[in-house]
Structures are given as structure tokens and as C-alpha cells.
């Protein structure tokens, strides 16, 4: 994501002391993260099936022993991933404790949030972050304004590699925005640098790529080597040297500009400075004055507030803000105040306690090792002792028969001829130890018990049990992973706060969104619509920049089983209420159609409504209208037998002047 529509043309001021400070922070964060990175790398390798180290594989190949892998971790993790995917979590905005907030604008903001989620494929990003959290114990969202397709900027949320994020090692709160700083480190190419920071920056960094600098840059001296699992399409072991690395460092000017060979370190950190703030004496709300405001503009704002009945005062105070600095080597590429009120990175931790994070896979590694070890040992024992050899008397076989028995004795269907009374006997292999078998069975049970997932959740019930008992055991397995879901909901709430802050701060122009509503039809949401009223007064319809709103996360299971259960429950409820609401049952027809899983619901509802109107019966809400139940049809009226159907009303901007948030135009 670019910082703006065009790359900067001026190199920032170089401050050696700032470079040393940020390098020291990067060094502390990298060293503090090394132990987690080793544990997380091992967890990722186990989930992806790399459960033997290279040293172990070489030793077992030398001894001609099998190294089998039976990945029991992957299906358990995929089950929890499926549970998360089947429970959709939507970010919803609600009006806060503020007189300028309204339910109408909260609904508009919720629809804008849905448009943002659709635009950045947030459903799939959620799965990626959740999977990173389960496996590596840390998953991260990165939310910024994207200027690729819109010069005004659009909110975009992506999942980033947890091994590239280095939190403040002294922090101990779940929300990373409460920490002092956060660092990200990525390998980029010269072309990417030129596209983001300009040709001047790319030319200054080219000597690093060509190996023309006498010493390594200070930021690369901070850590010995980055610890991370495979994360590219090029599948090669991290321990093996890549001859291309040496080749490019020796050939001089020949360099692949598309190859990611430069480490870029981005650091967002808090600084304290003295700034002007505006305080509302009636509500206590305060807002930091933008840096480009002079005293004359502040005085005009105070005067305008007094003219509309508000009391504002300006004071000089120490406030915190976020600074954004980007380094490559010892060169500052970007250094400016952040345009965001929070750090752009939000974290997901399945288990969190004051900075300690644990994933689902961490506790399953030892039982998985036990499983692989026991099965490999059993396989070796069976294969090496399958042919136990022969025992025979020295006079029972002549030399030719003895050589044939040695050569063909292990072949199936072999015939042996002997002389004398003592016949040759084949030695039977030793039986596999029962204790060894039990250890492997115990390892299987330990994996499920530690994960908190039983056979019912995996669909492996071999005993005949009732449906209710099966559902009870499945719910028990769901409860064991509820902590993972609660923390994910907490993370989504932080992402919603970031979206809300960016939208209210940067979505200040007129924008039109079309979002599919709960009725299956598209609804329009027009925000910040400037209109001129009587007397030339300007006002803004649906001004989303005004008022305070709270972020909540709605859990909405979308599985077919859940929807069918809802439909059956609704039918049972109406059946029980039949004697009481019998004459009004047609008013529930459209609701039942909506809750069903059949296609072409709109046609069903429209034709059903025409039939009810023709019979003069009460009908439910108008198809496509969120206004609630329609009045009973009147003979000859607009909704009666001779009248037409009311036109659907789906435009949130319609009637906004009377229902929306109308404030004087002040920008």
C-alpha cells in the first residue's frame, strides 16, 4: 500500500541520533522475539508436516530407519478453522454517549463498514489471521488508507506475516495501540522502493545491493538471522545456502531489481509534544487542533461554536501523537507524523496473559512427536523381523539345498527338501510389544484431550448414540475453543475502531455506497452530501464525521444446520401460537420465506403478497421495504385488488433531510 498517489521527490532530513534510537529499539524487539519465533516456527513446521529436523532425517537415513509422519495436528486445527469460518462476525456501529450521534448515522456507518469489508475481502483476511493465531500464537491485521485505485484513499485491511511484526518488548496489553512502539521488517526490491519512495531513494540504496559499501548497515547488525518458517513459493530449507545469494553479491552491476534483497524497517512510535486543543466545556470532549491551523482559524472555530450555543476554549497542553519513520540500512526513507490516530497493526492472540501468547499447536507438539516415534519404531520392528530365518540340523540339507534355502528362504511359496528326521524350521518373528502399542494409542488420546476436541466433533463416533447426546458432546468441544473465539472477537472490535477512526477522519467528501441489505436487495448509502437550503445556507446530510460511536461485533452463525434449526423453530412457534394469532398468520408468511433456504425468495414473496391482497387478507411488510408491516389493503386503494404494489424504498439517502443527521456546513 502506498503512502499517497505519487512517491515523494525529496529525501527526508537525516538524523543520526534518530537512526541510532530506532536501531536500538529494533535490536531489543528482535532479540526479545527470538524465543517466540523459534517456538512459532516449530509449530508452523509441525502443522505443515515438517515434523523431523534435517539432522534427525540424516541420522535415520544413515541407519536405514523409517521416519514416518502421521500429522494429527492438522485435522484438529482445520476443525477449529472451520468452526470460525462457519460463525461469521460482522462489525456493527452503534451511537455512543454523545448528543450529536444518532441511530440513523450509526446505520449508515455500519453499511459503510460492510462496504469496506467487501472491498478488502475481510472474510478471507479473517481466516488468514485466525489461522496464524492458532498455529503461531500471533496473527496481525494491517489497516491503512490505500491510494491505488482512489486518490482520496480507501480503507484496506490486510493480513501480514506474524514473523515480520516486532511488538514493544515492554508492552503487556492486548491492544498494541497501548504500547510505546511497534516495528515491522520486510525484504523489498529496488523496484518497490522506487515506486514507493522515488528514484532518488532507490539510487542511494543501490550500493547496498551491489555490495559496494565497506560495512554492513547498522540496522542489519541488530540481529544475527531472521527466524521464520517457509513463506514463499520457493521451497528451500532455511539451513541451506542459496548460491544465487552469493552469485548476485559477486557479479557487481548485474542485479535483479525485482528480487527482494533489501530490508526495510517501519516503526510507528508515540511522541509527546505541546499542541493546541479545543475543549467543549459542556460535555468535556476535547480535540487536538490540526497542525496547519493558526490562531486566527482557532478563534473563528471558537466564535462559530459560541454562535450555535456551544462553549469552546483553546488550551496549550502536552499530548501524544504517532510518528512514522522508515529505515533501510542507516538511511531514513520516510519520517513524518502518522495520519492515523492508532497504530495500523492490530493483533490476534488465541491465549493472552500480560504479553504471554500461546497458540493451539504449541501444546500438541510433544504428543505428535510421541506418535511419530512409536509408529516409526513399530514399522522398523515389523519390517526387520518379518523374516526370522531358518534353523536346521547339519545333516538335514546338502550344500546345494543349504545355498538355495539361504537365497530363496524368504520368498513366498518356497519348498524345502531335507533328509533325516529333523526337519528345518522357520524362525517366527518376535511379536510387537503391547506396551509400545499402548504408548501410541495414548499419544492419540493425549492429542485430542489436550486440544479439547472429542470424537463427536471430528465425526468419528463409532458407537450408536442418540442425536441429543451427540449434539451435547459437540457443544462440549465448542466450549473448549471458546477462548479462541472470544479473543478473535476482541481483535475484530479493535479493527472496527481503526476503521471508524479512519472513516471519521478521512472520509470527509461526498461518497455513495451500494450495499446488499438483509432483504437481499441493494441499498444506497450517501454520506457527506452537501445541500443548499433556503437563504443559501449550506448543510451536510449524513455527516459521518460528527458524533461518537461505539464498535460492537455481531456473531452470526451461517451454517446450513443453524439456518434450518431457526426455520424449524419458527414453524413450531407459529404452530403453538396458531389459536391466538390465527387471523393474522398471513402477516408472518414473508418472514418464513426469508428464513427458508429456497432460492428466488423475492418472487415467492411478491406472488404471495398479490394472492393475499386479492383475497383482502392482511399482508406482511412490503417486499424489499425495511419499513415494517404494511397496512391492511383497502378495497380500491393503492394496495387493494385494483391498486398496484407500493414501490420499494431502499435508499438510505431518501428522506435524509428529515431523518438523517443535519448539521451546519463548517468545513
N, C-alpha and C positions, 0 to 999 in steps of 0.2 A: 504494500500500500504506500502510495506516495504521500509526501507531506502536503503537496499542493499541485496545481495543474502544470507547473513548469519547474524544472530544477533551479536551485539558486545559482547565481553567477558570481557571488562574492564569497571568498573563504572566510569563515568566522575568525575573530581575533584569537590568537593562540596564547593561552595562559599556561605556562609550565607548572605552576603550583596547582592549578585545577587538574591537569593531566596526572600529576603525582597523587592527588587526593582520590580521583576516580580509579586510578590503577590500584591503589591500596584497598579501596572498597571491593574492587573486582577480585583481588587476591584473597581477601578474607572470605568473601562469599564463595569463591571456587574451592578453597580448602575446606570450608565448613560443609560444603555439599558433597565432597568426595565420598564420604562413607555412605550417604544415602544413594549416590549414583552407583556405587558398587552393588549395593543390595537391590536397587531397582533394575540394573542391567541383568542381574541374575534372574530376577523374577520375569523379565521380558523374555529372556532366553528359554526359561522353563515353559512359559506359555506357548512359545513358538516352536517347541520341540527340540531345542538345543540344550539337552539336559546332561550331557557328558562334556567335560572340558577336553581341550585338544591334547593335553598331557595324558589324561586318562585313556582317550581313544588310542593314542600311540602305544601306550603300555599294553593295552588289551590286544591290540593287533599284533604286537610282538609276541605275546603269549598265546596267540591264536584262541582267544576267548571271545565270546559274543558280547556285544554292547547293545542290548536291546532297549528301546524306549517305548513305554506304554503311557501316553500322555493322558493322565486322569484329570489334570488341572483344566485343560481346555474346555471339555464339555460342561464342567461346573461353572466356569466363568461365562461361557456363552449363555447358560441358562439365566444368570443374573442380568446379562446384557439384554436378553430377550424380554425379561420382566420390565426392565427400564424402558425398552422401546415400546412395549405394549401399554405403558402408562404415560400418556402424553402430558407434559407440563407446559402450560401457557402462562405468559407474563401478563398480568392484568393491572391496570392503573385505577386507583380509587382516590376521591377527593380527600385531602388531608384537613388538618385543623387550621383552616385558613378561609377567611371570608371571601376571597377572590376565586377560590376553587369551586368548581361546580361538577355535578354528575354528568352534565352534557359534555363538558370538555374532557372529563375522565374517560367517557366512552369514545370520544374522538382520539384521545391519546392511546387507548387500548387498540383501536383499529390501525393507527399509525404503527404501533408496536408489532402488530400482526404482519403489516406490510414489510417492516424491516426484517422480521423473522423469515418471511417467504423470500425476500430478496437475497439473503445470505445463506439460505438453506440451513436454518438454525436447527432443524430436526436432526440432520445428519451431523452437524457440528456437535450437538449434544451427545450423540452416540460416541463420537471420537474422543471427546473429553472424558466421558464416563468410563470408557474402556481404558484410557490412560490412567485414570484414578484407580480402577480396580487392580490393574496389573502393576503399575509402578508406584502407586500410592499418591501420585500427584498428577492432576490434569489442569490445563490452563486455557482460558479464553483470552483473546486479544481483541479489543473493541476500539476502532478508530474511525475517523472520517475518511472515506475513500473518494478520491477525485478522478478515478479512471474514466468513468462514463458521465460524470456530472461535475461541472466546475464549482457548483455550490456545495458539493460534498454530500455523501450518503453514508449513513451508519452501516458499518460492516463488522461482523464478528466472526473470527476465525479460531480454529484450534491450533495451538502451537506446541512444538515438541517440548515436553517437560524437562528434557536434558539440556535445553538451551536457556532455561529460566533460572536465575540465581536470586532467591529472596534475601532479604536482610537477615543475616545470621543471628542478630539480636532480637528479632521480632518474635512474638508469641501469640498473636491474634490471628483469627481465621481470615479476616478481611485484610488483604495485603495493602489496601489503601491506608491502613492504620500504622504501617511501618514507615521507617525513615527513607528507604530507597528500595528499588528493585532493578535488577540488571538482566539484560538478555544478551546472548552471544551467538552470532551466526556467521557461517562461512559464506561469503558472497563472491561474485565475479567482478571483473573490471567493468564489464558492460552494465551490470546492475548499479554499480557505483556511479557511473557516468549518467545513467538515466535518472538517478535519484538526486545526486549532489552536483552534477555538472562535470564538464570535461576537465576543468582546472583541477578538481579533486582527484579525478582518475589519473591525470598525468603525474600528480605529486605522489601517488601511491604505486605507480608502475615500478619504481626501483625495488620496492619490497618483493614484487612478484618475480622480477628478473634476478634477484639475489645480488644486487649492486650495493647494498648497504653494509657497512663494516660490522655492525652489531644488530642483533635482533631488536625489534621494537619493545618498549617497556611493557606493554600490555601482554605480549606473548611470553614474557619471563615470569608472569604471575603464577602459572600452573605448569606442571610437567607435561601432562597429556590429558585431553578431554576423555572422560569416561562415559561411554554411551553404547547402546546396542546397535544392531543394523538398522538403518533408517533411510537407505537409498536403494535404487534399483540395482546398483552394482553390488552383487553379493560376493563379498570377500571378507575373510576374517580380519578383525582389527589387529591381530597379532602379526599378520604377515605384511611385509614391506611391499609397497606398491612401486614397481620400477618406474612408473610414469612420474611419481613424485621426484625421483632422482633425475629422470630424464629432463624434465622441464627446468630444473634448477641448474643444469649444466650447459644447456644449449644457448643460453644468452637471450637474444632478442626473440627467439621463437617461443611464443606463449599463446595459449588458448584463452582468449578473453572471455569465453563463455563458461570457463571452469571456475568453480567456487574455491578460490585459493586464498582469500583474504578474510581475516577475522575482523568483524565489525562488532563493537560493544556499544549497546544503547543503555543508558542509565537514566531513569526517572527518579528524582530525589526532591525532597522538600527543603525549602529555604525560607528563612524568616526575614521580613523586611517591613519597613514603615510605609503604610499606604493610607489613603483616604477611604473612609467607609461612610455609608448613609444608614442612619438608624431611624426606624419608624417608632416614635415614642408611644404610640397607642398599642401596637402589637409586639414591639420588641424585636421585630425582624430587622436584620442588617444585611447589607450587600456591599461587597468591595467595589469601589469605583474603578472603572477601566483605566488603564494607564494613559490612554490618549485623551482623557478628559482634563481640561484646565479648570481653574477656579471659576471662570465665567460660566462654563457649562454646568458645573455643580450648583452654582447659585440659581441658574434657570430651573434645574430639576427641583430644588427646594421651593422655589416660587410657584412652580406649577402644582406641586403637591399641596401647598397651602391653599391654592385656588380651588381645589376639589375637596377640601376638608381634611386632608391628611397633614400630619405634623412630622416633618423630616428634619434631622440635624446631621451635620457633617463633622466627623471627628478624625483625628490622626491616630492610628493605632498600629501595633505590631501584629501582622497577620502572616499566615503560612500560605505559600503557593508552591507549585510544582515546576521545577526546572528540568529541561530535557537536553541532555548532552550525548553526542555520539562520537566515539573514538574509533580510529583504525591505526594501529601502531601507536605512535606518540603524536598523531595529528588529530586535531578536533575538526570533525566534519560538519557538525551542527551543534549550535548552542543558543537556546532561546527559551523563554518561558513557555510552558506547555499550554496548549489551548484547551486542555481538559481540566476539570475540577478534581478528578480522581486519577489514580494510576490506570493505565489502559488494560492492565492484566488482572483478571480475576481467577482465583484458584478453586479447584475442587479437591477435597481430601476425604476419602471414604471414612477414615478414622482420624480424628484430630484431637490432640490434647496439648495445648500450650507449645505449639511448634513441632510436636512429635506426630509424624504421619505414618500410617500403616495401610497397606493395600490388602486385597483379598488373597493374592497369590503368596504373599510373604510366609504365611503360616502353613502353606501346603507343600513347601519345597522339601522338607525332611521326609514326610510320608511318601512323596513321589520318588525321592532317592531310594528309599527302602523298597518300594515296589520294583523299580528298575533293577536294583541289585539282586533281589531274591529271584526274580524271573530269569535274569541272565545266568545266575548260578544254577538254577534248576535245569535250564536248557543245556548248559555246558555239561552238567552231570549226566543227563539222559543221553545226549549225543555221544559222549565219550565212553559211556559204559553200555551202549546198546549191544555191542558185540563183545561178550565177555571172554571169547576164546574157547579152546578145547583142552580137555585132559584125556590122555590115552596111555595105555601100557606100552612099554618099549618094544614088546614083541607083537603088538596087535597090528602095526602098519609097517609095510616095507618102505624103503626110502622114497620110491616114486609116489606112493599114496600119501606119505607124510608131506612131501612138497606140494602135492595137489590140495591137501587139506589146509596147509598154510596159505596157499594162494587163493583158493576158492571157498574156504570155510565160512566166510561171512556173506557169501552170495545166497540169495533166496533159492530154495529148492535144491540145494546141494545134496548129493548122495555120497555116502561114506561106506567103504568096504573094508572090513577088518577080518582078522583071523584070531582064533583063540576064544576064550570065554569072556574076557574083559573087553567090553565094547567101549569106544571113545564116547565121552560125554561132553556136551556143550556147557560151558560155564554161564550161569544165569547172572545178569547184571544186578547190582545192588539196588534195592528199592529207594525211591526218593524219601528223604526224611520227612516224617509227618510234622515235625516241628518247623521245618523250613516252609512247608506249605501253609501252616497256620500263620507264620510271620507275614507271608504275602497277603493272606486274607485279612489279617489285622491291619496291614497297611492300607488296603482298600477301604475298610471301615473307618480308619482314622481320617482319611482324606474327606469323606462325607461328613463325619462328625465335626471335624474342625471347620469345614466350610458351612456347617449348619444346614445342609441340604440333604433331604432323605430320598428314598427310592421313589416315593409318590411324586415328588416334584420332577424327577427325571423320567417318569413314566415307566418305571421298572418294577412295578408291583407284580410279583408272581403269585401271590395268594389272592383268593377270592374274598374281597371285602365289599362292604356296602358303599354306595356312592357318597353318602354323607361322611363316612369315615375317611374315604379317600380325599374329599374336599377339606376335611379338618386337618389332615396331615399336610396337604399342600399349603393351607393357610399358615401352618406352623413354620414351614420352610420360608414363606414370605416374610414372616415376622423376624426371622433371623437376619435378613438383609435389610431390614427397615432403616437401620442407622445409615447405610449407604444412600438410601433414597432421601432421608431427611437432610443429610449434608449436601446432596445434589440440589435439593430444593433451596437450601440456603445459598448455594452458589448462583443458581438461576436468579434469585432475588437480587444479588449483587450485580449481576449482568443487567437486570432490569433497571437498577439505579443508574448504572452507567448510560444505558440507552436514554433514560429520562433526562439526565443531566445534559447530554449532548443535544437532544432534540430541543429542549427548552432554551439552550444557549445558542444554537447554531441554525435551527430551523425557523428563521425569522421571516422568511419570504413566503409568498403565496405558493402553496403546493396542493395538488389534487391526488388523492389516493383512491383506488378502487379495490375493495377487499370483499371476498366472499363472506357473507353473513351466515348466521346459524340456520337460516331458512334455505340455504343453498343458492342464493342469488347474490349478485354483486351489488354492493352498496358504495356510494361515493362519500368520501370524507374530504371536505375542502377546508384547509386551515389557513389562518392569517389572511383572510380575504378582506382587502381594504375597500370600503364603500364610502360614498359621499352622501350624507344625509341632507335634510332641509337646512338652508342657510349656509351651505358649503362646509359643514362640519364633517370631519373625517373620523371614521371609526373602523375597528377591525372586528370581523366576525370570526368566531372560533380561534381566538388568540391563545395558542397553547403555551406561550412564554410567560403567562401571568398565572399566579397561584401556585400553591404547594400540593403535591400529590404523593401518595404512598404506593409502593410496589408490593403486590402480592403474587403468589404463584398458585394457579389452579391445577390440581391433579385431575386429569380426565382420562380414565381408562378407555382405550379404544378397541379392545379385543372384541372379537365377534361373540365370544361367550358372555361377556359383560353386557353387550347390547341386547342379546337375546334374553338374558335374565331380566333386564329392565322391561323389555316388551312383555314378557310373561307376567311380570309383577303388575304392570299397568292393566293388563287384561283381568287379572284376579281382583284388583282393586275396583275396577268398574263393575265387575260381576257382583261383588259384595255390596256396592252402592246402588245397584240397579233399582231396587224398590223405592229408594228415596229420590233419585235423580232421573227416573225413567223418562219423563217427557223431555228432558234436556240432554239425553245421551248423544244425539247428533252433534252437539257442540264439541264433543270430545273426538269426533271422527278424524279431524285433521291432525290432532296430536298423536293418535295411534298410527296414522300413516307415517308421520315424521319419525316415530320411534322404531318403525319396522325397518328391515334391511332390503326391501324390494326396490328395484330400480324405477325410474320415471315417476317419482313421488309427486312432482308438480302436476302432471296430467291427472293422476288419481285424485288429487285434492280439488282441482278445478272442476272435473266432471262430477265428483261427489257433491260439490257445492251447488252446481247447476241443478242436480236432482233434488236436493233439499229445498232450494229456492222455488222450484217448480211445484213442490208439494206444500209450500208455505210453512215449512218447518224451520225452527231456529238453527242457525249455522254457526260454525266456529269462526275464528279470525280469518280475515281475507287472505287468500293465498299470496305469499310474498310480503305481507304487511306486518311490521313489528308493533303495530298499534294496539294489539289485544283483540278481544272478541268484538265482532261486528254486531251492530244492532239487528234485531229481527227484521226480516224483509216486510215491507208494506206492499199491499196489492197495488200494482201500477206504479210503484215508486222506483227509484234508481236501482234498488236491489231486488225488486219484485219480479214476478213472472214476465212482465212486459219490459222490464228495465235491463240494463247491461250491468256487467260486473264492475265494481269500483276499480279505478286504476291503482296499481301497486305504488307504494311510497317507500323508496329505499334510499333516497338521497339525504345524507346527514346534513347537507348544507341547506336543504329546503326548510324554510321557516326558521333559519338560524338567527334572524334578527330578533325574533320574539322568544326563542328558546335557548339560543346559544349565549356565550359569554361575550357581551358587547362592552368594549372599553374605549375611551378616547384614544385617538391616534397620537402617540407620543414619540415615535421613532423618527 
